[in-house]
Amino acid sequence: MLSWCLEAPGVRHADKYDCCEETFISLKYSIKLRRRPLYYILYMVAPITTVAFLSLITFCLPPESGERIGFG
């Protein structure tokens, strides 16, 4: 089984309705996944906080400097 998939049990249901002669079969899977929090911290949270911090620093630069737009 995959390393991020802990378990995936399946249940088979066979239902017969009053309206039809056929038996209807349905499968129901419950998939239990494992989260990798280090992945989200490294690839999502860290870049977002870095960009937010750098965009806040642009307000500390004087408005006359031409590098303010380039920095932002």
PyMOL Python script that loads the backbone (N, CA, C, O; Angstrom):
from pymol import cmd

cmd.read_pdbstr("""\
ATOM      1  N   MET A   1       0.837  -1.171   0.000  1.00  0.00           N
ATOM      2  CA  MET A   1       0.000   0.000   0.000  1.00  0.00           C
ATOM      3  C   MET A   1       0.885   1.239   0.000  1.00  0.00           C
ATOM      4  O   MET A   1       2.047   1.173   0.404  1.00  0.00           O
ATOM      5  N   LEU A   2       0.357   2.341  -0.440  1.00  0.00           N
ATOM      6  CA  LEU A   2       1.121   3.582  -0.513  1.00  0.00           C
ATOM      7  C   LEU A   2       1.452   4.090   0.880  1.00  0.00           C
ATOM      8  O   LEU A   2       0.748   3.782   1.841  1.00  0.00           O
ATOM      9  N   SER A   3       2.532   4.875   0.993  1.00  0.00           N
ATOM     10  CA  SER A   3       2.972   5.330   2.305  1.00  0.00           C
ATOM     11  C   SER A   3       2.018   6.352   2.906  1.00  0.00           C
ATOM     12  O   SER A   3       1.942   6.460   4.130  1.00  0.00           O
ATOM     13  N   TRP A   4       1.289   7.106   2.091  1.00  0.00           N
ATOM     14  CA  TRP A   4       0.375   8.119   2.610  1.00  0.00           C
ATOM     15  C   TRP A   4      -1.027   7.580   2.809  1.00  0.00           C
ATOM     16  O   TRP A   4      -1.876   8.273   3.370  1.00  0.00           O
ATOM     17  N   CYS A   5      -1.290   6.367   2.366  1.00  0.00           N
ATOM     18  CA  CYS A   5      -2.608   5.758   2.531  1.00  0.00           C
ATOM     19  C   CYS A   5      -2.520   4.719   3.646  1.00  0.00           C
ATOM     20  O   CYS A   5      -1.831   3.709   3.503  1.00  0.00           O
ATOM     21  N   LEU A   6      -3.205   4.964   4.739  1.00  0.00           N
ATOM     22  CA  LEU A   6      -3.126   4.047   5.871  1.00  0.00           C
ATOM     23  C   LEU A   6      -3.984   2.811   5.661  1.00  0.00           C
ATOM     24  O   LEU A   6      -3.530   1.689   5.884  1.00  0.00           O
ATOM     25  N   GLU A   7      -5.218   3.013   5.235  1.00  0.00           N
ATOM     26  CA  GLU A   7      -6.090   1.882   4.957  1.00  0.00           C
ATOM     27  C   GLU A   7      -7.205   2.324   4.015  1.00  0.00           C
ATOM     28  O   GLU A   7      -7.564   3.500   3.960  1.00  0.00           O
ATOM     29  N   ALA A   8      -7.743   1.359   3.278  1.00  0.00           N
ATOM     30  CA  ALA A   8      -8.825   1.634   2.337  1.00  0.00           C
ATOM     31  C   ALA A   8      -9.753   0.423   2.252  1.00  0.00           C
ATOM     32  O   ALA A   8      -9.762  -0.286   1.246  1.00  0.00           O
ATOM     33  N   PRO A   9     -10.533   0.187   3.312  1.00  0.00           N
ATOM     34  CA  PRO A   9     -11.441  -0.967   3.259  1.00  0.00           C
ATOM     35  C   PRO A   9     -12.640  -0.682   2.363  1.00  0.00           C
ATOM     36  O   PRO A   9     -13.154   0.436   2.321  1.00  0.00           O
ATOM     37  N   GLY A  10     -13.069  -1.704   1.656  1.00  0.00           N
ATOM     38  CA  GLY A  10     -14.223  -1.570   0.782  1.00  0.00           C
ATOM     39  C   GLY A  10     -15.354  -2.484   1.225  1.00  0.00           C
ATOM     40  O   GLY A  10     -15.122  -3.595   1.702  1.00  0.00           O
ATOM     41  N   VAL A  11     -16.585  -1.999   1.060  1.00  0.00           N
ATOM     42  CA  VAL A  11     -17.766  -2.767   1.431  1.00  0.00           C
ATOM     43  C   VAL A  11     -18.671  -2.865   0.207  1.00  0.00           C
ATOM     44  O   VAL A  11     -18.933  -1.866  -0.464  1.00  0.00           O
ATOM     45  N   ARG A  12     -19.138  -4.059  -0.073  1.00  0.00           N
ATOM     46  CA  ARG A  12     -20.003  -4.296  -1.233  1.00  0.00           C
ATOM     47  C   ARG A  12     -21.436  -4.427  -0.747  1.00  0.00           C
ATOM     48  O   ARG A  12     -21.723  -5.196   0.171  1.00  0.00           O
ATOM     49  N   HIS A  13     -22.341  -3.663  -1.374  1.00  0.00           N
ATOM     50  CA  HIS A  13     -23.757  -3.713  -1.052  1.00  0.00           C
ATOM     51  C   HIS A  13     -24.519  -4.195  -2.275  1.00  0.00           C
ATOM     52  O   HIS A  13     -24.280  -3.719  -3.385  1.00  0.00           O
ATOM     53  N   ALA A  14     -25.431  -5.131  -2.080  1.00  0.00           N
ATOM     54  CA  ALA A  14     -26.321  -5.587  -3.149  1.00  0.00           C
ATOM     55  C   ALA A  14     -27.741  -5.257  -2.729  1.00  0.00           C
ATOM     56  O   ALA A  14     -28.261  -5.827  -1.770  1.00  0.00           O
ATOM     57  N   ASP A  15     -28.376  -4.324  -3.456  1.00  0.00           N
ATOM     58  CA  ASP A  15     -29.717  -3.862  -3.115  1.00  0.00           C
ATOM     59  C   ASP A  15     -30.700  -4.267  -4.203  1.00  0.00           C
ATOM     60  O   ASP A  15     -30.403  -4.175  -5.394  1.00  0.00           O
ATOM     61  N   LYS A  16     -31.856  -4.708  -3.783  1.00  0.00           N
ATOM     62  CA  LYS A  16     -32.928  -5.051  -4.717  1.00  0.00           C
ATOM     63  C   LYS A  16     -34.114  -4.155  -4.382  1.00  0.00           C
ATOM     64  O   LYS A  16     -34.614  -4.152  -3.257  1.00  0.00           O
ATOM     65  N   TYR A  17     -34.555  -3.393  -5.386  1.00  0.00           N
ATOM     66  CA  TYR A  17     -35.653  -2.455  -5.201  1.00  0.00           C
ATOM     67  C   TYR A  17     -36.949  -3.045  -5.743  1.00  0.00           C
ATOM     68  O   TYR A  17     -36.932  -3.966  -6.559  1.00  0.00           O
ATOM     69  N   ASP A  18     -38.066  -2.505  -5.281  1.00  0.00           N
ATOM     70  CA  ASP A  18     -39.382  -3.001  -5.696  1.00  0.00           C
ATOM     71  C   ASP A  18     -39.678  -2.707  -7.164  1.00  0.00           C
ATOM     72  O   ASP A  18     -40.439  -3.437  -7.798  1.00  0.00           O
ATOM     73  N   CYS A  19     -39.097  -1.666  -7.700  1.00  0.00           N
ATOM     74  CA  CYS A  19     -39.431  -1.244  -9.059  1.00  0.00           C
ATOM     75  C   CYS A  19     -38.751  -2.087 -10.141  1.00  0.00           C
ATOM     76  O   CYS A  19     -39.254  -2.166 -11.262  1.00  0.00           O
ATOM     77  N   CYS A  20     -37.636  -2.708  -9.827  1.00  0.00           N
ATOM     78  CA  CYS A  20     -36.848  -3.388 -10.856  1.00  0.00           C
ATOM     79  C   CYS A  20     -36.554  -4.834 -10.441  1.00  0.00           C
ATOM     80  O   CYS A  20     -36.575  -5.184  -9.261  1.00  0.00           O
ATOM     81  N   GLU A  21     -36.283  -5.645 -11.442  1.00  0.00           N
ATOM     82  CA  GLU A  21     -35.964  -7.043 -11.171  1.00  0.00           C
ATOM     83  C   GLU A  21     -34.478  -7.258 -10.873  1.00  0.00           C
ATOM     84  O   GLU A  21     -34.104  -8.208 -10.187  1.00  0.00           O
ATOM     85  N   GLU A  22     -33.633  -6.356 -11.402  1.00  0.00           N
ATOM     86  CA  GLU A  22     -32.191  -6.527 -11.247  1.00  0.00           C
ATOM     87  C   GLU A  22     -31.738  -6.182  -9.831  1.00  0.00           C
ATOM     88  O   GLU A  22     -32.394  -5.428  -9.113  1.00  0.00           O
ATOM     89  N   THR A  23     -30.629  -6.742  -9.462  1.00  0.00           N
ATOM     90  CA  THR A  23     -29.976  -6.397  -8.207  1.00  0.00           C
ATOM     91  C   THR A  23     -28.911  -5.340  -8.503  1.00  0.00           C
ATOM     92  O   THR A  23     -28.079  -5.503  -9.395  1.00  0.00           O
ATOM     93  N   PHE A  24     -28.962  -4.255  -7.734  1.00  0.00           N
ATOM     94  CA  PHE A  24     -28.011  -3.164  -7.930  1.00  0.00           C
ATOM     95  C   PHE A  24     -26.878  -3.308  -6.924  1.00  0.00           C
ATOM     96  O   PHE A  24     -27.105  -3.427  -5.720  1.00  0.00           O
ATOM     97  N   ILE A  25     -25.674  -3.294  -7.435  1.00  0.00           N
ATOM     98  CA  ILE A  25     -24.490  -3.471  -6.599  1.00  0.00           C
ATOM     99  C   ILE A  25     -23.781  -2.130  -6.470  1.00  0.00           C
ATOM    100  O   ILE A  25     -23.558  -1.438  -7.463  1.00  0.00           O
ATOM    101  N   SER A  26     -23.432  -1.773  -5.247  1.00  0.00           N
ATOM    102  CA  SER A  26     -22.677  -0.553  -5.006  1.00  0.00           C
ATOM    103  C   SER A  26     -21.482  -0.885  -4.115  1.00  0.00           C
ATOM    104  O   SER A  26     -21.539  -1.770  -3.261  1.00  0.00           O
ATOM    105  N   LEU A  27     -20.420  -0.157  -4.342  1.00  0.00           N
ATOM    106  CA  LEU A  27     -19.194  -0.314  -3.553  1.00  0.00           C
ATOM    107  C   LEU A  27     -18.947   0.966  -2.778  1.00  0.00           C
ATOM    108  O   LEU A  27     -19.064   2.064  -3.322  1.00  0.00           O
ATOM    109  N   LYS A  28     -18.608   0.822  -1.516  1.00  0.00           N
ATOM    110  CA  LYS A  28     -18.314   1.981  -0.676  1.00  0.00           C
ATOM    111  C   LYS A  28     -16.929   1.810  -0.074  1.00  0.00           C
ATOM    112  O   LYS A  28     -16.649   0.833   0.620  1.00  0.00           O
ATOM    113  N   TYR A  29     -16.061   2.791  -0.357  1.00  0.00           N
ATOM    114  CA  TYR A  29     -14.698   2.770   0.167  1.00  0.00           C
ATOM    115  C   TYR A  29     -14.529   3.878   1.190  1.00  0.00           C
ATOM    116  O   TYR A  29     -15.005   4.995   0.989  1.00  0.00           O
ATOM    117  N   SER A  30     -13.862   3.574   2.270  1.00  0.00           N
ATOM    118  CA  SER A  30     -13.474   4.566   3.269  1.00  0.00           C
ATOM    119  C   SER A  30     -11.952   4.626   3.258  1.00  0.00           C
ATOM    120  O   SER A  30     -11.276   3.677   3.654  1.00  0.00           O
ATOM    121  N   ILE A  31     -11.430   5.741   2.803  1.00  0.00           N
ATOM    122  CA  ILE A  31      -9.984   5.886   2.662  1.00  0.00           C
ATOM    123  C   ILE A  31      -9.464   6.737   3.814  1.00  0.00           C
ATOM    124  O   ILE A  31      -9.940   7.849   4.043  1.00  0.00           O
ATOM    125  N   LYS A  32      -8.495   6.210   4.524  1.00  0.00           N
ATOM    126  CA  LYS A  32      -7.869   6.929   5.626  1.00  0.00           C
ATOM    127  C   LYS A  32      -6.471   7.339   5.171  1.00  0.00           C
ATOM    128  O   LYS A  32      -5.622   6.493   4.892  1.00  0.00           O
ATOM    129  N   LEU A  33      -6.245   8.669   5.102  1.00  0.00           N
ATOM    130  CA  LEU A  33      -4.975   9.211   4.628  1.00  0.00           C
ATOM    131  C   LEU A  33      -4.158   9.748   5.794  1.00  0.00           C
ATOM    132  O   LEU A  33      -4.693  10.109   6.842  1.00  0.00           O
ATOM    133  N   ARG A  34      -2.859   9.791   5.583  1.00  0.00           N
ATOM    134  CA  ARG A  34      -1.948  10.333   6.593  1.00  0.00           C
ATOM    135  C   ARG A  34      -1.467  11.697   6.120  1.00  0.00           C
ATOM    136  O   ARG A  34      -1.067  11.864   4.968  1.00  0.00           O
ATOM    137  N   ARG A  35      -1.510  12.658   7.013  1.00  0.00           N
ATOM    138  CA  ARG A  35      -1.057  13.996   6.701  1.00  0.00           C
ATOM    139  C   ARG A  35       0.445  14.114   6.917  1.00  0.00           C
ATOM    140  O   ARG A  35       1.019  13.469   7.795  1.00  0.00           O
ATOM    141  N   ARG A  36       1.061  14.948   6.100  1.00  0.00           N
ATOM    142  CA  ARG A  36       2.485  15.216   6.260  1.00  0.00           C
ATOM    143  C   ARG A  36       2.644  16.696   6.584  1.00  0.00           C
ATOM    144  O   ARG A  36       2.760  17.508   5.665  1.00  0.00           O
ATOM    145  N   PRO A  37       2.652  17.073   7.865  1.00  0.00           N
ATOM    146  CA  PRO A  37       2.663  18.494   8.217  1.00  0.00           C
ATOM    147  C   PRO A  37       3.946  19.209   7.805  1.00  0.00           C
ATOM    148  O   PRO A  37       3.910  20.408   7.530  1.00  0.00           O
ATOM    149  N   LEU A  38       5.061  18.519   7.755  1.00  0.00           N
ATOM    150  CA  LEU A  38       6.308  19.171   7.351  1.00  0.00           C
ATOM    151  C   LEU A  38       6.237  19.637   5.909  1.00  0.00           C
ATOM    152  O   LEU A  38       6.800  20.678   5.569  1.00  0.00           O
ATOM    153  N   TYR A  39       5.561  18.892   5.062  1.00  0.00           N
ATOM    154  CA  TYR A  39       5.382  19.282   3.659  1.00  0.00           C
ATOM    155  C   TYR A  39       4.638  20.602   3.570  1.00  0.00           C
ATOM    156  O   TYR A  39       5.051  21.486   2.819  1.00  0.00           O
ATOM    157  N   TYR A  40       3.554  20.760   4.315  1.00  0.00           N
ATOM    158  CA  TYR A  40       2.776  21.991   4.267  1.00  0.00           C
ATOM    159  C   TYR A  40       3.550  23.167   4.838  1.00  0.00           C
ATOM    160  O   TYR A  40       3.425  24.288   4.346  1.00  0.00           O
ATOM    161  N   ILE A  41       4.342  22.927   5.865  1.00  0.00           N
ATOM    162  CA  ILE A  41       5.116  24.018   6.449  1.00  0.00           C
ATOM    163  C   ILE A  41       6.187  24.480   5.474  1.00  0.00           C
ATOM    164  O   ILE A  41       6.370  25.683   5.287  1.00  0.00           O
ATOM    165  N   LEU A  42       6.893  23.552   4.852  1.00  0.00           N
ATOM    166  CA  LEU A  42       7.994  23.929   3.960  1.00  0.00           C
ATOM    167  C   LEU A  42       7.513  24.525   2.647  1.00  0.00           C
ATOM    168  O   LEU A  42       8.104  25.487   2.157  1.00  0.00           O
ATOM    169  N   TYR A  43       6.465  23.982   2.072  1.00  0.00           N
ATOM    170  CA  TYR A  43       6.068  24.386   0.729  1.00  0.00           C
ATOM    171  C   TYR A  43       4.877  25.327   0.679  1.00  0.00           C
ATOM    172  O   TYR A  43       4.582  25.871  -0.385  1.00  0.00           O
ATOM    173  N   MET A  44       4.188  25.537   1.782  1.00  0.00           N
ATOM    174  CA  MET A  44       3.034  26.427   1.774  1.00  0.00           C
ATOM    175  C   MET A  44       3.199  27.583   2.764  1.00  0.00           C
ATOM    176  O   MET A  44       3.137  28.748   2.372  1.00  0.00           O
ATOM    177  N   VAL A  45       3.404  27.273   4.016  1.00  0.00           N
ATOM    178  CA  VAL A  45       3.402  28.297   5.055  1.00  0.00           C
ATOM    179  C   VAL A  45       4.640  29.177   4.973  1.00  0.00           C
ATOM    180  O   VAL A  45       4.524  30.400   5.059  1.00  0.00           O
ATOM    181  N   ALA A  46       5.808  28.598   4.810  1.00  0.00           N
ATOM    182  CA  ALA A  46       7.050  29.384   4.788  1.00  0.00           C
ATOM    183  C   ALA A  46       7.087  30.380   3.618  1.00  0.00           C
ATOM    184  O   ALA A  46       7.407  31.544   3.859  1.00  0.00           O
ATOM    185  N   PRO A  47       6.779  29.999   2.368  1.00  0.00           N
ATOM    186  CA  PRO A  47       6.788  31.003   1.299  1.00  0.00           C
ATOM    187  C   PRO A  47       5.721  32.086   1.465  1.00  0.00           C
ATOM    188  O   PRO A  47       5.967  33.248   1.142  1.00  0.00           O
ATOM    189  N   ILE A  48       4.545  31.720   1.963  1.00  0.00           N
ATOM    190  CA  ILE A  48       3.490  32.710   2.136  1.00  0.00           C
ATOM    191  C   ILE A  48       3.881  33.742   3.187  1.00  0.00           C
ATOM    192  O   ILE A  48       3.669  34.938   2.986  1.00  0.00           O
ATOM    193  N   THR A  49       4.446  33.300   4.298  1.00  0.00           N
ATOM    194  CA  THR A  49       4.858  34.251   5.330  1.00  0.00           C
ATOM    195  C   THR A  49       6.039  35.101   4.863  1.00  0.00           C
ATOM    196  O   THR A  49       6.132  36.274   5.225  1.00  0.00           O
ATOM    197  N   THR A  50       6.931  34.533   4.076  1.00  0.00           N
ATOM    198  CA  THR A  50       8.058  35.305   3.548  1.00  0.00           C
ATOM    199  C   THR A  50       7.569  36.405   2.615  1.00  0.00           C
ATOM    200  O   THR A  50       8.017  37.547   2.725  1.00  0.00           O
ATOM    201  N   VAL A  51       6.674  36.091   1.714  1.00  0.00           N
ATOM    202  CA  VAL A  51       6.143  37.098   0.785  1.00  0.00           C
ATOM    203  C   VAL A  51       5.360  38.156   1.543  1.00  0.00           C
ATOM    204  O   VAL A  51       5.471  39.340   1.224  1.00  0.00           O
ATOM    205  N   ALA A  52       4.578  37.767   2.529  1.00  0.00           N
ATOM    206  CA  ALA A  52       3.822  38.739   3.313  1.00  0.00           C
ATOM    207  C   ALA A  52       4.759  39.665   4.081  1.00  0.00           C
ATOM    208  O   ALA A  52       4.515  40.870   4.154  1.00  0.00           O
ATOM    209  N   PHE A  53       5.818  39.122   4.647  1.00  0.00           N
ATOM    210  CA  PHE A  53       6.782  39.940   5.376  1.00  0.00           C
ATOM    211  C   PHE A  53       7.499  40.915   4.450  1.00  0.00           C
ATOM    212  O   PHE A  53       7.691  42.079   4.804  1.00  0.00           O
ATOM    213  N   LEU A  54       7.895  40.451   3.267  1.00  0.00           N
ATOM    214  CA  LEU A  54       8.585  41.338   2.326  1.00  0.00           C
ATOM    215  C   LEU A  54       7.666  42.435   1.803  1.00  0.00           C
ATOM    216  O   LEU A  54       8.117  43.557   1.572  1.00  0.00           O
ATOM    217  N   SER A  55       6.397  42.134   1.614  1.00  0.00           N
ATOM    218  CA  SER A  55       5.490  43.178   1.143  1.00  0.00           C
ATOM    219  C   SER A  55       5.204  44.199   2.238  1.00  0.00           C
ATOM    220  O   SER A  55       4.910  45.353   1.929  1.00  0.00           O
ATOM    221  N   LEU A  56       5.281  43.812   3.500  1.00  0.00           N
ATOM    222  CA  LEU A  56       5.133  44.791   4.576  1.00  0.00           C
ATOM    223  C   LEU A  56       6.363  45.676   4.710  1.00  0.00           C
ATOM    224  O   LEU A  56       6.250  46.834   5.112  1.00  0.00           O
ATOM    225  N   ILE A  57       7.530  45.150   4.382  1.00  0.00           N
ATOM    226  CA  ILE A  57       8.760  45.943   4.466  1.00  0.00           C
ATOM    227  C   ILE A  57       8.759  47.073   3.435  1.00  0.00           C
ATOM    228  O   ILE A  57       9.408  48.097   3.648  1.00  0.00           O
ATOM    229  N   THR A  58       8.045  46.905   2.331  1.00  0.00           N
ATOM    230  CA  THR A  58       8.022  47.968   1.313  1.00  0.00           C
ATOM    231  C   THR A  58       7.443  49.260   1.864  1.00  0.00           C
ATOM    232  O   THR A  58       7.764  50.330   1.346  1.00  0.00           O
ATOM    233  N   PHE A  59       6.605  49.209   2.888  1.00  0.00           N
ATOM    234  CA  PHE A  59       6.055  50.428   3.485  1.00  0.00           C
ATOM    235  C   PHE A  59       7.078  51.160   4.338  1.00  0.00           C
ATOM    236  O   PHE A  59       6.871  52.325   4.677  1.00  0.00           O
ATOM    237  N   CYS A  60       8.173  50.505   4.693  1.00  0.00           N
ATOM    238  CA  CYS A  60       9.234  51.162   5.462  1.00  0.00           C
ATOM    239  C   CYS A  60      10.169  51.965   4.565  1.00  0.00           C
ATOM    240  O   CYS A  60      10.869  52.853   5.052  1.00  0.00           O
ATOM    241  N   LEU A  61      10.197  51.676   3.279  1.00  0.00           N
ATOM    242  CA  LEU A  61      11.046  52.430   2.355  1.00  0.00           C
ATOM    243  C   LEU A  61      10.418  53.788   2.073  1.00  0.00           C
ATOM    244  O   LEU A  61       9.194  53.916   2.054  1.00  0.00           O
ATOM    245  N   PRO A  62      11.259  54.813   1.853  1.00  0.00           N
ATOM    246  CA  PRO A  62      10.696  56.138   1.558  1.00  0.00           C
ATOM    247  C   PRO A  62      10.005  56.143   0.190  1.00  0.00           C
ATOM    248  O   PRO A  62      10.441  55.438  -0.720  1.00  0.00           O
ATOM    249  N   PRO A  63       8.940  56.923   0.036  1.00  0.00           N
ATOM    250  CA  PRO A  63       8.195  56.938  -1.227  1.00  0.00           C
ATOM    251  C   PRO A  63       9.007  57.489  -2.403  1.00  0.00           C
ATOM    252  O   PRO A  63       8.702  57.177  -3.555  1.00  0.00           O
ATOM    253  N   GLU A  64      10.023  58.294  -2.138  1.00  0.00           N
ATOM    254  CA  GLU A  64      10.812  58.888  -3.204  1.00  0.00           C
ATOM    255  C   GLU A  64      11.753  57.897  -3.861  1.00  0.00           C
ATOM    256  O   GLU A  64      12.184  58.115  -4.993  1.00  0.00           O
ATOM    257  N   SER A  65      12.076  56.825  -3.183  1.00  0.00           N
ATOM    258  CA  SER A  65      13.048  55.889  -3.746  1.00  0.00           C
ATOM    259  C   SER A  65      12.402  55.106  -4.884  1.00  0.00           C
ATOM    260  O   SER A  65      11.258  54.662  -4.780  1.00  0.00           O
ATOM    261  N   GLY A  66      13.135  54.947  -5.944  1.00  0.00           N
ATOM    262  CA  GLY A  66      12.627  54.220  -7.108  1.00  0.00           C
ATOM    263  C   GLY A  66      12.619  52.720  -6.913  1.00  0.00           C
ATOM    264  O   GLY A  66      11.967  51.986  -7.656  1.00  0.00           O
ATOM    265  N   GLU A  67      13.345  52.276  -5.916  1.00  0.00           N
ATOM    266  CA  GLU A  67      13.440  50.835  -5.676  1.00  0.00           C
ATOM    267  C   GLU A  67      12.241  50.291  -4.917  1.00  0.00           C
ATOM    268  O   GLU A  67      12.125  49.079  -4.736  1.00  0.00           O
ATOM    269  N   ARG A  68      11.364  51.151  -4.478  1.00  0.00           N
ATOM    270  CA  ARG A  68      10.205  50.673  -3.714  1.00  0.00           C
ATOM    271  C   ARG A  68       9.301  49.803  -4.598  1.00  0.00           C
ATOM    272  O   ARG A  68       8.841  48.752  -4.150  1.00  0.00           O
ATOM    273  N   ILE A  69       9.045  50.207  -5.805  1.00  0.00           N
ATOM    274  CA  ILE A  69       8.203  49.440  -6.713  1.00  0.00           C
ATOM    275  C   ILE A  69       8.925  48.153  -7.139  1.00  0.00           C
ATOM    276  O   ILE A  69       8.304  47.093  -7.219  1.00  0.00           O
ATOM    277  N   GLY A  70      10.214  48.243  -7.407  1.00  0.00           N
ATOM    278  CA  GLY A  70      10.974  47.055  -7.782  1.00  0.00           C
ATOM    279  C   GLY A  70      11.072  46.045  -6.669  1.00  0.00           C
ATOM    280  O   GLY A  70      11.059  44.838  -6.911  1.00  0.00           O
ATOM    281  N   PHE A  71      11.171  46.539  -5.438  1.00  0.00           N
ATOM    282  CA  PHE A  71      11.238  45.644  -4.291  1.00  0.00           C
ATOM    283  C   PHE A  71       9.909  44.953  -4.051  1.00  0.00           C
ATOM    284  O   PHE A  71       9.859  43.785  -3.667  1.00  0.00           O
ATOM    285  N   GLY A  72       8.825  45.699  -4.285  1.00  0.00           N
ATOM    286  CA  GLY A  72       7.488  45.134  -4.060  1.00  0.00           C
ATOM    287  C   GLY A  72       7.141  44.141  -5.109  1.00  0.00           C
ATOM    288  O   GLY A  72       6.054  43.565  -5.078  1.00  0.00           O
TER     289      GLY A  72
END
""", "prot")
cmd.dss("prot")
cmd.show_as("cartoon", "prot")
cmd.util.cbc("prot")
cmd.orient("prot")
